[in-house]
């Protein structure tokens, strides 16, 4: 384990607290986040992460600095999946764009707390039971399979555990009340849909922690490295979402790239566990190689996505004959695809649920 000076932990905590305070003050009034504003904030978060990485490099050494950068970039790439889920949640609850930043702000705070708990437990388990890395590798291989087969788990925000628990604790009204989370109705305190959205965001982060925690523990088992890298990646999620909103579908090869990265990290975990539990002669993958692989795969995925745009939905591929009229779905059929079917959020809305898209 690294001997991290107390002042470095303090510098990290101060950076996070001050950054969140400045962010909250800058967005204290509800407004729509545009591309330029989101890009500026995204640049700020990336800059802070890289500056902190340079400090880690200088204070703790090149190995720690490389591990931090690798873990941060890995978590940053895996968090792209979160952006798609954010879009689904906002569509389900019909969250006004002006309120979305406030939701993500509190979602990030919750994510920082939960990741601290999960990563601390993960580090403790890995330190005592190295063989658990084999189980973590299996989780990453299963995630790789789902990404390659496009077998994404359906996420129904209204039926997530956190939202259902919230409704059991207190009633949730149907209408928004500005950026308020609570209002009083007939002398009773009730939650607004905005609080339900925050609960759904937190539930989604718990799901994604299943992949990201084992992945980052493959890079380092030091609590300081894994948590600070995760924290800086999470802090930049909001700005990244608003910057890429509407452009996510263009990066259609990114899921394949993430599958390759997860498979590579899975192999790294197996070699790491085998080196420690079976034989010291089994080689491990050094962190600089891991960093290089992640950078190359991400760059290739984005470049390939931009150079080979996805075919529009409903278009006929080359050398493919259009379906005959007998096989085609009738235009007036309720099952006929519409122009927005690809972006439609399907869900089963229950009585009393906050407003969602029409079925």
C-alpha positions in Angstrom: 0.0 0.0 0.0 1.1 3.5 -0.7 2.2 5.8 2.1 0.0 8.8 1.2 0.8 11.9 3.2 -2.2 13.4 5.1 -1.9 16.7 3.3 -2.5 15.0 -0.1 -5.7 13.5 1.2 -6.6 17.0 2.5 -5.7 18.6 -0.9 -8.0 16.1 -2.7 -10.9 16.7 -0.3 -10.5 20.5 -0.5 -10.4 20.4 -4.3 -13.6 18.3 -4.5 -15.5 20.4 -1.9 -14.5 23.8 -3.4 -15.2 22.6 -7.0 -18.7 21.4 -6.0 -19.4 24.6 -4.2 -18.3 26.7 -7.2 -20.4 24.5 -9.5 -23.5 24.8 -7.3 -23.2 28.6 -7.0 -22.6 28.9 -10.8 -25.8 26.9 -11.4 -28.0 28.1 -8.5 -30.6 29.4 -11.0 -32.4 27.0 -13.3 -31.3 27.3 -16.9 -30.6 25.1 -19.9 -27.0 24.1 -20.2 -25.7 24.7 -23.7 -22.9 23.1 -25.6 -20.3 25.9 -25.0 -21.0 26.1 -21.3 -20.9 22.3 -20.9 -17.6 22.1 -22.9 -16.0 24.7 -20.7 -17.0 22.9 -17.5 -15.9 19.6 -19.0 -12.5 21.1 -19.8 -12.3 22.3 -16.2 -13.0 18.9 -14.7 -10.6 17.2 -17.1 -7.9 19.8 -16.3 -8.4 19.3 -12.5 -8.1 15.5 -12.9 -4.9 15.8 -14.9 -3.3 18.4 -12.6 -4.1 16.1 -9.6 -2.6 13.2 -11.5 0.6 15.3 -12.0 0.7 15.9 -8.3 0.3 12.2 -7.6 3.1 11.5 -10.1 5.5 14.0 -8.4 4.6 13.0 -4.8 4.0 9.3 -4.9 6.1 8.3 -7.9 5.7 7.4 -11.6 4.0 4.0 -10.9 1.3 5.6 -8.7 0.8 8.4 -11.3 0.4 6.0 -14.1 -2.1 3.9 -12.1 -4.1 7.0 -11.2 -4.2 8.1 -14.9 -5.2 4.6 -16.1 -7.9 4.2 -13.5 -9.3 7.7 -14.2 -9.4 7.1 -18.0 -10.9 3.7 -17.5 -13.7 5.0 -15.3 -14.2 7.9 -17.6 -14.7 5.6 -20.6 -17.0 3.2 -18.7 -19.1 6.1 -17.4 -20.3 6.8 -21.0 -22.9 4.1 -20.4 -24.3 6.2 -17.6 -25.0 9.0 -20.0 -27.4 6.8 -22.0 -29.2 5.9 -18.8 -29.4 9.6 -17.8 -31.2 10.2 -21.1 -33.7 7.4 -20.4 -34.4 8.6 -16.9 -34.9 12.2 -18.0 -37.3 11.1 -20.8 -39.2 8.8 -18.5 -39.9 11.5 -15.9 -40.1 14.3 -18.5 -37.6 16.4 -16.6 -37.4 19.9 -17.9 -33.9 20.6 -19.3 -33.5 23.6 -16.9 -33.7 21.2 -13.9 -31.5 18.4 -15.2 -28.2 19.9 -13.9 -29.6 20.1 -10.3 -30.6 16.5 -10.5 -27.2 15.3 -11.7 -25.5 17.5 -9.1 -27.1 15.7 -6.2 -26.7 12.4 -8.1 -22.9 13.0 -8.3 -22.8 13.6 -4.5 -24.6 10.3 -3.8 -22.3 8.5 -6.3 -19.2 9.9 -4.5 -20.5 8.5 -1.2 -21.5 5.1 -2.5 -18.3 4.6 -4.5 -16.3 5.4 -1.4 -18.2 2.6 0.4 -17.9 0.0 -2.5 -14.3 0.7 -3.3 -13.3 0.5 0.4 -15.0 -2.8 0.7 -13.4 -3.9 -2.6 -9.9 -3.0 -1.5 -10.4 -4.8 1.9 -11.7 -7.9 0.2 -9.0 -8.0 -2.5 -6.3 -7.4 0.2 -7.4 -10.4 2.2 -8.8 -12.7 -0.5 -6.8 -12.3 -3.7 -8.7 -15.2 -5.3 -11.8 -13.0 -5.5 -10.1 -11.3 -8.5 -11.1 -14.4 -10.5 -14.8 -13.7 -9.7 -14.3 -10.0 -10.7 -12.8 -11.2 -14.0 -15.9 -13.3 -14.6 -18.1 -10.3 -14.0 -16.2 -8.3 -16.6 -16.3 -11.1 -19.1 -20.1 -11.3 -18.7 -20.3 -7.6 -19.3 -18.2 -8.0 -22.4 -20.5 -10.6 -23.7 -23.6 -8.4 -23.2 -21.9 -5.5 -25.0 -20.8 -7.5 -27.9 -24.2 -9.2 -28.3 -26.0 -5.9 -27.7 -27.8 -7.6 -24.8 -28.4 -4.5 -22.7 -30.4 -4.9 -19.6 -33.7 -2.9 -19.7 -33.7 -0.2 -17.1 -37.2 0.9 -15.9 -36.6 4.0 -13.8 -40.1 3.9 -12.3 -39.5 0.4 -11.0 -36.0 0.8 -9.6 -35.6 -0.1 -5.9 -34.7 3.4 -4.9 -37.8 4.9 -6.5 -40.1 2.2 -5.0 -38.6 2.7 -1.6 -39.1 6.5 -1.8 -42.8 6.0 -2.6 -43.2 3.8 0.4 -41.6 6.4 2.7 -43.6 9.3 1.5 -46.1 10.3 -1.2 -44.8 11.6 -4.5 -46.8 14.3 -6.3 -47.3 14.2 -10.1 -46.3 17.8 -10.9 -42.9 19.5 -10.6 -42.5 22.5 -8.2 -39.6 24.3 -9.8 -36.3 22.9 -8.4 -37.8 21.9 -5.1 -37.5 18.3 -3.8 -40.3 18.7 -1.2 -43.5 20.7 -0.9 -46.3 20.8 1.6 -49.8 19.7 0.5 -52.7 19.8 3.0 -50.2 20.3 5.8 -48.2 17.2 4.8 -44.7 17.1 3.4 -44.6 15.3 0.0 -41.8 14.7 -2.5 -41.8 16.1 -6.0 -40.9 14.0 -9.1 -37.5 15.7 -9.0 -36.6 13.7 -5.9 -37.7 10.5 -7.6 -35.4 11.3 -10.5 -32.4 11.7 -8.1 -33.4 8.3 -6.6 -33.4 6.7 -10.1 -30.0 8.3 -10.9 -28.5 6.8 -7.7 -30.0 3.4 -8.4 -28.5 3.5 -11.9 -25.0 4.3 -10.4 -25.3 1.3 -8.1 -25.9 -0.9 -11.2 -22.9 0.5 -13.0 -20.7 0.1 -9.9 -20.9 -3.7 -10.6 -18.7 -3.2 -13.6 -16.6 -0.2 -12.7 -15.4 -1.3 -9.2 -13.9 -4.6 -10.3 -12.4 -2.9 -13.4 -10.6 -0.2 -11.4 -9.4 -2.7 -8.8 -7.6 -4.4 -11.7 -5.5 -1.3 -12.1 -4.7 -0.7 -8.4 -5.7 -2.0 -5.0 -4.7 1.2 -3.2 -7.6 3.0 -1.7 -6.2 6.5 -2.5 -5.6 5.7 -6.2 -8.9 4.0 -6.9 -11.1 6.5 -5.0 -9.5 9.7 -6.2 -9.5 8.5 -9.9 -13.2 7.5 -9.6 -14.1 10.7 -7.9 -12.6 13.0 -10.6 -14.2 10.8 -13.3 -17.6 11.1 -11.6 -17.3 14.9 -11.1 -17.0 15.4 -14.8 -20.1 13.3 -15.7 -22.6 16.1 -15.7 -20.7 18.4 -18.0 -19.9 15.4 -20.3 -23.6 14.6 -20.5 -24.7 18.1 -21.5 -21.8 18.3 -24.0 -22.7 15.1 -25.7 -26.5 15.2 -25.4 -27.9 14.4 -28.8 -24.6 13.1 -30.1 -24.4 9.8 -28.2 -25.9 7.8 -31.1 -23.0 8.9 -33.4 -20.5 6.9 -31.4 -22.0 3.5 -32.3 -18.7 1.7 -32.2 -18.0 2.9 -28.6 -19.8 0.0 -27.0 -17.6 -2.5 -29.0 -14.5 -0.6 -27.8 -15.7 -0.7 -24.2 -16.2 -4.5 -24.6 -12.6 -4.9 -25.8 -11.4 -2.8 -22.8 -13.5 -4.8 -20.3 -12.2 -8.1 -21.8 -8.6 -6.8 -21.6 -9.1 -5.8 -18.0 -10.6 -9.2 -17.3 -7.5 -10.9 -18.6 -5.3 -8.5 -16.6 -7.3 -9.5 -13.4 -6.8 -13.2 -14.2 -3.0 -12.8 -14.7 -2.8 -10.7 -11.6 -4.7 -13.2 -9.4 -2.7 -16.1 -10.9 0.6 -14.3 -10.2 -0.3 -13.9 -6.6 -2.1 -17.2 -5.9 -0.6 -19.8 -8.3 2.9 -18.9 -9.3 5.1 -15.8 -9.3 6.3 -16.9 -12.8 3.0 -15.9 -14.3 3.5 -12.4 -15.8 1.3 -9.4 -14.9 0.3 -6.7 -17.3 2.1 -3.4 -16.3 0.0 -0.3 -15.9 1.7 1.7 -18.7 0.5 -1.1 -21.1 -3.0 -0.9 -19.7 -3.1 2.8 -20.2 -1.8 2.5 -23.8 -4.4 -0.1 -24.6 -7.3 2.0 -23.2 -6.2 5.1 -25.1 -5.7 3.3 -28.4 -9.1 1.4 -28.2 -11.0 4.5 -27.2 -9.4 6.6 -29.9 -10.0 3.9 -32.5 -13.7 3.5 -31.5 -14.5 7.2 -31.7 -12.6 7.6 -35.0 -14.3 4.6 -36.6 -17.7 5.9 -35.4 -17.1 9.3 -37.0 -15.7 7.8 -40.3 -18.4 5.2 -40.7 -21.6 6.7 -39.5 -24.4 4.3 -38.6 -27.0 3.7 -41.3 -30.3 5.5 -40.7 -33.0 3.3 -39.1 -35.1 1.7 -41.7 -32.6 2.1 -44.5 -31.9 -0.9 -46.8 -28.3 -2.2 -46.8 -26.4 -2.6 -50.0 -27.2 -5.8 -52.0 -30.3 -6.3 -49.8 -33.7 -6.4 -51.4 -36.5 -4.4 -49.9 -39.1 -6.6 -48.1 -42.1 -7.6 -50.3 -45.4 -6.0 -49.7 -46.6 -9.3 -48.3 -44.0 -9.3 -45.7 -44.1 -5.6 -44.8 -46.1 -4.3 -41.9 -49.1 -2.3 -43.0 -48.6 1.4 -42.6 -51.7 1.8 -40.5 -50.8 -1.2 -38.3 -50.2 -0.3 -34.6 -47.0 -2.3 -34.9 -45.6 -0.4 -37.8 -42.3 1.4 -36.9 -42.6 5.2 -36.5 -39.9 7.8 -37.1 -39.1 8.0 -33.4 -39.2 4.3 -32.5 -35.5 4.2 -31.9 -35.6 6.8 -29.2 -38.8 5.8 -27.6 -38.6 4.8 -23.9 -40.8 1.8 -23.2 -42.1 1.3 -19.7 -45.1 0.1 -17.7 -46.4 3.1 -15.8 -48.2 2.3 -12.6 -51.0 4.4 -11.1 -49.5 7.2 -9.0 -46.2 7.2 -10.9 -44.7 10.6 -11.8 -45.5 11.6 -15.3 -43.7 9.6 -18.0 -43.9 9.4 -21.8 -47.2 8.3 -23.1 -47.4 4.6 -23.8 
